[in-house]
Amino acid sequence: MVQAKCSICFAPITRSRIEGRAFAALRPLRGEEIPISARIVSVCDSYDALRSSRPYKRPFTHEEAVSIIDCDPNGDVRAVDRYGPEVTSAWEKNRERFREIFETMNDRA
């Protein structure tokens, strides 16, 4: 039950970005309005989505995922703009751990 409640709390928030962009249907939160827990979930979700195979795209390599998260392919949004300085710093320090966890969990699927 706790997991379901957390999902309800995070679902709309994880699509908000530090600079204030979000899905049009939501009132975008900005900066510190976005809980750090939601920003952490957002970077994890982004990494998983990039690395995972989808019917409409191939899975990206770890290096490609890191590059995309660090700077949007369009070049207009950096990780710090999307996740904030604290989460970006943690992401930069733990990139290899993301790879290890993804590959370990992917092997179990």
N, C-alpha and C positions, 0 to 999 in steps of 0.2 A: 504494500500500500504506500509506503514511503517513496518508493521509486516512482510510482504513478504521480504522486503529488509533486515530486521534483520535476518530472517531465512537463507537467502542466505549467510550472513556474518558469522553466527554462525555454520552452518552445518559442514563445514570441520574443524573448529577450535576446537569444543567441543570434538573431538576425539583425540586431542593432549594431552599429559600428561607432567607434569613438568619435569620428568626425560628424556623426549624426545621420548618416544614410541608413535606411532600412526598407523593408517591403512597404509598398505604398499604403496597404491597409492598416498598418500599425502607426501609432504615434511614436516616432523615433525617439529613443533615449540618446543622450549624449554624454561623453566623458564619464565622470564619476557616477552618473545616474545608473550606468550599466554595472550591475554587481560583478565583482571580480570572478565569482564562480561561473557566471554566464560567459564571461570572456574566455575563461579556461576551457569550458565545454565547447565554445565556438572554434577555438584553434584545434582542438582534438577532432571535432566533427569535420572541419575542413581537411585535415590531414587524412582522415579515414575516407572521406568522399573522393579525394584525389587518388589515393592508392587503390581503391576498390574498383573492380570491374562493374560497369553498368551496361544495360542494353544499348545505350546511346554513346558510350565512350570506352576506350581502352583504359586499363589501369596505368597510372603514371608511376614511374620509378620514384624511389625515395628522393633522389637528386632533383627530379622535375618538380615533385611536390614541395620540397623546400624552396626552390626558386619561385614557384607560384605564390606560396604563402608569404615569402619575404617581400615580394613586389608583384602586384597584380600584373598579368600579361599585358594589359593596356598601359601599364606604367604609371597610372595615376593614383594608386593606393598602396602605401607601404604597410607592412605588418604593424608598425607602431600606430598608424592611423586606424587600423582595423581593430586591434586588440588592446592597445594601450602599452605604455612603457614597461610595466611590471610583468605582464604576460608575455610580451615580446622578448624581454630579457630571459625569462624562464624557458621560452621556446628555443631561443638561441643556444642556451646551455644544455638543453636536453634533446636536441634533434636526433642524436644517435639512439637515445632511449626510445623515442617514438618508433624508429625503424625496428628495434628489437621487439618491442611489444607488438607492433603490427605483424611482423613476420611470425612470431610465436603464436599469436591468436589466429592468424590466417592459416597456419599449418593445421590447426585443430578443426577448422570449418569443414 
